[in-house]
Amino acid sequence: MRCIIAKRFTATEKWVDPWFCELQPLEKLFWVYLLDNCNHAGIWQVNWPLIRFHLGDFEFDERVFNGRIVKLPNDKWFIPKFIEFQYGRLRNNNSAHIAVLKLLESNNLLKYAGGDGRQLLTDDKVDKELRQEIFNECSGICVYCGKVLSEEYEIDHIIPTIEGGTTKKSNLVACCPGCNRFKSDYTLEEFINRRKLEGEVINQRLKELKKGLFSPYIGAKDMDKDKDKDKDKDKDKDKGVVKGKDKFRDFVLLTQEEYTKLVSQFGKESADQYIQNLNEYGHQKPKKFKEYGSHYHTILVWARKDKPEAGSNLTKAQKNNIQGLKKTIERIENDKREFSKGVPGAGGLVPGITI
């Protein structure tokens, strides 16, 4: 018998998460097992015989997973963070999300849908008749990329509901699943620019379909017209010549107003240090550095990440590192295992535990 299991995303950063690092080996395996074996709505049917088959003498400690697991009736468990990580904001006009929303509703879990997910099942509904009207209106092609639509086409809100868009025909278009999922809650302008689509072509389609309704919302660039201008900008940026901006060190470009704001906010010494850090990054990873837009805003983001938490002189990352180090030291000190002595090693004897 052939079994089809849906693919899903995995968070590789869990291996540096302090909470995950402090778990015992079998607890780590158990958590990974839950994430891989829960259904597409993050719900797991408890099956201890199967757990023992895979993990042997694993002892579940509810305190360790407190807040990460919600116990439901009928021996079911729910992982709240699964929905947000796998889908972001659930939408009722996305065929992949509808089944998830129905499962959450049937288990009284719609509060975990995120955003206005609790209203989506009733307020964001696009019925079959309306879907067909929109499909016919768009002549069976994706309004965004121009592909011929298959039976798996989806309906998109041009103005996202989170931005106040309504579920009415005037705000709906047919598109392919790829465009719909990429667009998500982006505005039309953000979506066009991020996916590097031809804004003028899309604008013209929408003018014909919606009688010009959306022309004020589109500020996307005409890629063909601006192509040469963008190339010239890149050349000037490589030379350190950008209109209205001065070069600081070898790579950092700021206007005098931006530099004055940094000095006013952080002090001259700290502002110069942030500039130096960004400049060194430009030397280390020049290709990645070119992807940065505003160097001024990049410095502001770095400064926020580097800001100590309230009531402390340490950043969150520093506090997590110290906490993890303390836990490791405690585990070493409390390690009661016995090891054979006199095992030769590079420095004499091998210690009881290796970090």
Backbone hydrogen bonds, N-H to C=O, Kabsch-Sander energy under -0.5 kcal/mol:
donor,donor_aa,acceptor,acceptor_aa,energy
5,I,3,C,-0.6
12,T,10,T,-1.0
14,K,11,A,-1.6
15,W,12,T,-1.4
16,V,13,E,-1.8
17,D,14,K,-1.0
21,C,17,D,-2.8
22,E,18,P,-1.5
23,L,20,F,-1.2
27,E,24,Q,-0.5
28,K,24,Q,-2.3
29,L,25,P,-2.1
30,F,26,L,-2.2
31,W,27,E,-2.2
32,V,28,K,-2.4
33,Y,29,L,-2.6
34,L,30,F,-2.3
35,L,31,W,-2.1
36,D,32,V,-1.8
37,N,33,Y,-2.0
38,C,34,L,-1.7
39,N,43,I,-3.0
42,G,39,N,-2.3
44,W,77,W,-3.1
46,V,44,W,-0.7
46,V,75,D,-2.3
51,I,47,N,-1.8
52,R,48,W,-2.8
53,F,49,P,-1.7
54,H,50,L,-1.8
55,L,51,I,-3.5
56,G,52,R,-1.8
58,F,56,G,-1.2
60,F,58,F,-0.6
62,E,60,F,-0.7
64,V,61,D,-1.1
65,F,61,D,-0.8
66,N,63,R,-1.0
68,R,65,F,-1.9
69,I,65,F,-0.8
70,V,78,F,-2.9
71,K,69,I,-0.5
72,L,76,K,-3.4
76,K,72,L,-1.0
77,W,44,W,-2.6
78,F,70,V,-2.6
79,I,42,G,-2.4
82,F,79,I,-1.5
83,I,79,I,-0.5
83,I,80,P,-0.7
84,E,80,P,-0.8
85,F,81,K,-2.1
86,Q,82,F,-2.6
87,Y,83,I,-2.6
88,G,83,I,-0.9
88,G,84,E,-0.9
90,L,88,G,-0.6
90,L,113,A,-1.0
94,N,91,R,-1.1
95,S,93,N,-0.6
97,H,94,N,-1.5
98,I,94,N,-1.5
99,A,95,S,-0.8
101,L,97,H,-2.6
102,K,98,I,-2.2
103,L,99,A,-1.9
104,L,100,V,-2.4
105,E,101,L,-2.5
106,S,102,K,-2.4
107,N,103,L,-1.1
108,N,105,E,-1.6
109,L,104,L,-3.5
112,Y,109,L,-2.2
113,A,110,L,-2.0
117,G,114,G,-2.0
119,Q,116,D,-1.6
120,L,116,D,-0.8
121,L,117,G,-0.6
122,T,119,Q,-1.2
123,D,119,Q,-3.5
124,D,119,Q,-0.5
124,D,120,L,-1.4
127,D,125,K,-0.6
131,R,127,D,-2.4
132,Q,128,K,-2.3
133,E,129,E,-1.9
134,I,130,L,-2.4
135,F,131,R,-2.4
136,N,132,Q,-2.5
137,E,133,E,-2.4
138,C,134,I,-1.9
139,S,136,N,-1.5
140,G,135,F,-2.1
141,I,138,C,-1.5
142,C,147,K,-3.1
143,V,174,A,-1.9
146,G,142,C,-1.8
149,L,140,G,-2.8
153,Y,150,S,-1.3
154,E,175,C,-2.8
155,I,93,N,-0.9
156,D,173,V,-2.7
158,I,156,D,-0.7
158,I,171,N,-2.6
163,E,160,P,-1.6
164,G,161,T,-1.6
165,G,160,P,-2.4
168,K,166,T,-1.1
171,N,168,K,-2.2
172,L,169,K,-1.4
173,V,156,D,-1.8
175,C,154,E,-2.6
180,N,176,C,-2.2
181,R,177,P,-2.5
182,F,178,G,-1.8
183,K,179,C,-2.7
184,S,180,N,-2.1
186,Y,183,K,-3.2
191,F,187,T,-2.6
192,I,188,L,-2.5
193,N,189,E,-2.3
194,R,190,E,-2.6
195,R,191,F,-2.4
196,K,192,I,-0.7
197,L,192,I,-2.2
199,G,197,L,-1.1
199,G,221,K,-1.1
202,I,198,E,-2.0
203,N,199,G,-2.7
204,Q,200,E,-2.1
205,R,201,V,-2.1
206,L,202,I,-2.5
207,K,203,N,-2.1
208,E,204,Q,-2.0
209,L,205,R,-2.5
210,K,206,L,-3.1
211,K,207,K,-0.8
212,G,206,L,-0.5
212,G,207,K,-0.6
213,L,210,K,-1.3
215,S,212,G,-1.1
217,Y,214,F,-1.4
218,I,214,F,-0.7
218,I,215,S,-0.8
219,G,217,Y,-0.7
223,M,221,K,-0.9
226,D,222,D,-2.2
227,K,223,M,-0.7
227,K,224,D,-0.5
230,D,226,D,-2.8
231,K,227,K,-1.9
232,D,228,D,-2.2
233,K,229,K,-2.3
234,D,230,D,-2.4
235,K,231,K,-2.2
236,D,232,D,-2.5
237,K,233,K,-2.6
238,D,234,D,-2.4
239,K,235,K,-1.6
240,G,236,D,-0.5
240,G,237,K,-1.0
241,V,236,D,-3.6
242,V,240,G,-0.7
242,V,245,K,-0.5
245,K,242,V,-2.6
246,D,254,L,-3.3
248,F,246,D,-0.5
248,F,252,V,-3.8
249,R,247,K,-0.5
251,F,248,F,-0.5
252,V,248,F,-1.1
254,L,246,D,-2.3
254,L,252,V,-0.5
259,Y,255,T,-2.4
260,T,256,Q,-2.3
261,K,257,E,-2.1
262,L,258,E,-2.0
263,V,259,Y,-2.3
264,S,260,T,-2.4
265,Q,261,K,-2.2
266,F,262,L,-2.9
267,G,263,V,-2.0
271,A,267,G,-2.7
272,D,268,K,-2.6
273,Q,269,E,-1.7
274,Y,270,S,-2.4
275,I,271,A,-2.1
276,Q,272,D,-2.3
277,N,273,Q,-2.6
278,L,274,Y,-2.4
279,N,275,I,-2.4
280,E,276,Q,-2.4
281,Y,277,N,-1.8
282,G,278,L,-1.6
283,H,279,N,-1.4
284,Q,280,E,-2.2
285,K,281,Y,-3.1
289,F,285,K,-2.4
290,K,286,P,-1.5
291,E,288,K,-1.2
292,Y,289,F,-1.4
295,H,293,G,-0.6
298,T,294,S,-1.8
299,I,295,H,-2.1
300,L,296,Y,-1.7
301,V,297,H,-2.2
302,W,298,T,-2.4
303,A,299,I,-2.5
304,R,300,L,-2.0
305,K,301,V,-2.0
306,D,302,W,-1.5
307,K,304,R,-1.0
309,E,314,L,-2.3
312,S,309,E,-1.8
319,K,315,T,-2.3
320,N,316,K,-2.4
321,N,317,A,-2.1
322,I,318,Q,-2.3
323,Q,319,K,-2.5
324,G,320,N,-2.6
325,L,321,N,-2.1
326,K,322,I,-2.4
327,K,323,Q,-2.3
328,T,324,G,-2.0
329,I,325,L,-2.4
330,E,326,K,-2.5
331,R,327,K,-2.2
332,I,328,T,-2.0
333,E,329,I,-2.6
334,N,330,E,-2.3
335,D,332,I,-0.9
345,G,348,G,-1.6
348,G,345,G,-1.2
349,L,347,G,-0.6
350,V,343,V,-1.1
